Amino acid sequence: MTTNPQPLREDDHRSAGQDQPVGVLVAQLSSDVSRLVRDELALAKAELKDKGKEAGIGIGLFGGAGTVAVYGVGALVAAAILGLAAAVPAWLSALLVALVLFAIAGVAALLGKRHVSHATPPVPQAAVEGVHEDLEALKGHQPERKISA
């Protein structure tokens, strides 16, 4: 025995999704929400990985700046010793080396600061915005799309 589906009348404006049982719709909703949560977690994971990499570079540059500064202090000590030991131009060369090392340390510190500032705050902002948009969509609101460069 076969049943023929009744055709929709012209005055019947129901969509095809409303013909499905509530249980099927709830199962689809559950599946969609589950997939949405997994996708948002994957986005957050990728964003945190990128920020961690950026912070690691910055921290490494800070460490390099500290190391070079230690060499600069060593050169200053050598300059002071040579300057006091004899009044020869050797202390001047040691002083110039120390100045160059401090200049290198300053540049590395500025680069490290820039990298660390790019990695903060360590919150996956794109994923958080996506979750907020998803929540607004579930509430029935149409979120405004922001165009970012």
N, C-alpha and C positions, 0 to 999 in steps of 0.2 A: 504494500500500500504506500503510495507516494502522496505527499502533500504539496500542493502548489502554493508558493508564497504569494500572499495577496499584494497586488501592486499598490503603490502609494497613490493616494488620491491627490489631486491638485491642491486641495485646501490643507493637506497634511504636510507640514513643513518640518518634519522630524529629520534629523541627520541620521546617517547610517550607524553612527556610534550609539545612538539612543535605542536602537533595536537590539543591542546586545544585552544579555543578562547582567545584573549588577555584579555578580561574582566575577565575571570575565573582566569587567571594567576595573574592579578593585585589584585583580591580579595584574592587569596591565599597568595600573598606577603603581603598584608595588614594584614591579619590574623596572618601570621607568625611573622611579625614585632611587632604586638601588643602583641602576646604571649611572644616574646623575651624581650620586654620592661618590661612586668609584671614580668617575671622571674628574670631579672636583678634587678628590684626594690625590689623583695622579698629577693634576696641575699644581697643587700645593707642593708635592714632593719635588717636581721639576724646578719650581721656583726657589725652594729652599736650597736645592743642590747648587743652583747658579749663585745664589747669595753666599753660600758657604765657600764656594770657590773664590769669589771676589774678596771675601773677608780673609781667606787664607793668603792670597797674594798680598793684601795690605799688611797683614801681620808679618809676613816674611820680609817685606820691604822695611817695616819698622825695626825688625831684628837686624837687618843689614845696616840700617842707619846707626843703630847702637854699636855694632861692631866697628864700623868705620870711625865713629866718634871715639871709641876706646883707642884705636890706632892714632887718632889725632891727639889725644891726651898723652900718649906715649911719645909722640913726636915733640909735643910741647915740653915734656920733661927732658927729653934729649936736648932740645934747644936751650933750656935753662941751664942744664949741666955744661954744655959746650960754651955757652955764653959766660958762665962764671969761671970755667976752667982756663980759658984763654980768650983774649979779645981778638979773635980771628973771624973771618967771614963764614966759617962752618956753622955757627949758630944761626946766621941769617938764612942759610939754605934750609936748616931744620925747621925754622919758623915758617918759611914759605911752604914747605911740605905739609906742616900742620894746618895752615890756612886752606890749602887745597883739599885736604882730607875732610875738614869741617864743611867746606862748600859741598863736597860730595854727599856728606851725611845730611846736610840740609835739604838737598834736592831729593834724596831718597825718602826723607821723612815727609816732605810735601806730597810725593807720589803715594806713599803709604797711606797718608791721611785721606787723599782723594779716593783711593780704592776702598778703604774702610767706610767712608761716608756713603759710597755707592751701595754698599752691602747692608746698610742699616736703614730702617729697622728690619730685623730678620723675620718679618711677617710676610707671608705670601699674599701680597696685596691683590693681584689679579684673581686668585682663587677666592679670597674673601669677598671681593666685589661680585664675582660670579654666583656665590652662595646667596648674597643679598638679592641679586636679580632673580634668582630661582625662587626664593621665598616670596618675593613680590609677585612673581608670575603665578605661584600657587595660590596666593591670596586673590588673584584676579586682576591685579594691577598690571599695567603695561610699563615696564621700566624704561627710562630714557637711556638711549645708547649714547655713550660718550665716545667721541672720536679722539683717539690718542695717536700721537706721532711716534 
